[in-house]
Amino acid sequence: MLEVLQYDFIQNAIIAGILISIAAGIIGSLVVVNKITFLTGGIAHSAYGGIGLAVYLGIPILFGATIFAIITAILIAIITLKNKSRIDAIIGMMWASGMAIGIVFIDITPGYNVDLMSYLFGSIIAVSSEDLIFMTLLDIFIIIIVVFFYKPILAVSYDSEFAGLRGINVKFFYTLILILASLCVVAAIKAVGLILVIALLTIPTYLAETFANKLSNMMIISSILATMFTLCGLVISYLYDISSGASIIMVSVVALATIKILKNKKERRKNQ
């Protein structure tokens, strides 16, 4: 088993898994606390439009997906802030139109030979050195932003109305959180794909809530859990020759179910 570590693509996959897990733990905590899981899902699926556009224009796919995801995040922030009563319909429209745009651009691209399934369901084994640079820069950017703006982000996440009364620019930080979520989504595409990315952002955080009493602790614990799930998923993927993205998510789901069951049993014993 250990001999596989000598291969560059395995080393890249492990490094990518750790880098993505750090970003997912931090941003996933913000997504769950702000209750914007559905919004983040809309951004994730809309990013497929950027993938299709990148294929059509012949530019790096992650670059195209990043630009498209950021624009989508800003649009969603603007629209949802003005019309919160119709968030579900707006996100559904953005979700569908993004996917449709991606499919159309791919269809009209002559002779494309890109494995687009890896962007839907993930293929962390295919991570390149350029992808690792992108993920490293993303982690650095996310950590700097969260550390520098931690107090206003914390205030907006837990009580946006009170934060507004204290003079915090709620619209700016709400938009910033969505942009950070969009960047994390793009980085995680290679690991678990657009279809499963929301699970990677939310499952470790749901578990972290059990052990954390404040947002910063939740981010750290979520990152550690996401790293464990990702590395375990990679091992299972290699041993049984199955999709890395699906393996990572299934490990996460099993861990979540197991811990919740054990916690419920413990609480029942206390009540008896």
Buried (B, 14 or more C-beta within 10 A) or exposed (E): EEEEEEEEEBBBBBBBBBBBBBBBBBBBBBBBBBEBBBBBBBBBBBBBBBBBBBBBEEEEBBBBBBBBBBBBBBBBBEBBEEEEEEBEEBBBBBBEBBBBBBBBBBEEBEEBEEEBEBBBBBBBBBBBEEBBEBBBEBBEEBBEBBEEBEEBBBBBBEEBEEBBEEEBEBBEBBBBBBBBBBBBBBBBBBBBBBBBBBBBBBBBBBBBBEEBEEBBEBBBBBBBBBBBBBBBBBEBBBEEEEBBBBBBBBBBEEBBEEBEEEEEEEEEEEEE
